Amino acid sequence: MSLLNCVDKEIGRFGSQVSITQRGTCVNTRAFLEPLRYRNKIYIGGEYHPLGFLRREKYLYVGKSSHRLIENESVIEAQGSKYIVKRCETYYVKDTPIYEWAILVPYGDEREDDYGSDTATG
């Protein structure tokens, strides 16, 4: 059994049911989806704000390489929650795509990194 088949089989066996919507199509598949804990957030910008905690929830997605994701466009729905892909990459072994990896944020939330610049142009 090839590495790709093994990874696809395990994602299909142990992953959660998710739907991926992008470019007008929706695909149902399985993937791993879990919150990134505090220790992981230091690598992706989690921090405290002087006036209180900034809501900076992020989630890790690992899914089949046959379902490529698009940053700031792909929407993932799982267990009644909706997320948008903020960063994604395909993991390769040699020239074979093995799985799709992504950082997700809750869909529709105004995120700190989504705000425009505070400087006015005039």
Summary of the structure (lengths in Angstrom):
residues: 122
radius of gyration: 16.4
end to end distance: 62.3
largest distance: 62.3
contacts: 315
relative contact order: 0.21
helix: 16%
strand: 46%
